[in-house]
């Protein structure tokens, strides 16, 4: 009896993987808007009702796929045992910029996917940064939730804008600029500019 929950967990995980793969295959073949839940279920070789026990609709399935991929990216760039240092944050920002640029250049623009990707990435980055800030065991002048929110908006917003521009801006320079804004703040940057005149 003790092994039953693990068996159920494995079965649920396997079904979700099969649904995600079926969705990705169909999306590549037909595009997002042309896919129906019935087609996803048929491709995954499951009943339509089973689909609905895992996801309310294809939009939720898309969100789950984007969420999982972005979470994996963040964990790979900054493992939980490493501190949130300037160098690590630099790598993280660069990875997010590269991720958005790759996704937007590879996919046809579709408002549904774009907004889902942007919302999911920003929320995942917020959760990730908040967890890391709370691990720091520091006294913050601003609540960690606000710090994580502004950092995630700044990084994701810049990544989205950069990836949608026709001109290819330097990822290295953009990463450096975002890192400076996030780590040093606007006042310090203004003072530095003023001192260089």
C-alpha angles and dihedrals in degrees: 000000000000092000095054097087090051090050090050091047091051091048092049091047092048092049091050091050092050091049092048092050092047090050093049092048092050092045090054091049102040110009127249100280094052095055120099128198089242091057092050091050092047092049090048090047094234135116118270089239089059089056090056093051087063104032133017092218144339091278091062089048090052090049091050092052093048091045093052094047094048092046090053091050092052094046091048092050097046116020115207094249094059121086122242096257129163090256093050092047089050090055091046094051091047091051092050092049091048092047093054093044091051093047095047094045093047099044132063110247110264120168093215094055094038094054092042092050093047094046094045095046093048093049093046092048090049092052091046095049093044091053090049093047091051090051090057092077092215134138106247123203088210122042112267089235090061092045091051092045095051093043092050092047091048096048097041094041092053091045092052094046094046093048093051096049118101094222116074106234119200109272090204093053093043090049090051092049094049091047091051092051093046097043102035104030129223096279093056092047091050091050091049091051091047092050092052093058 
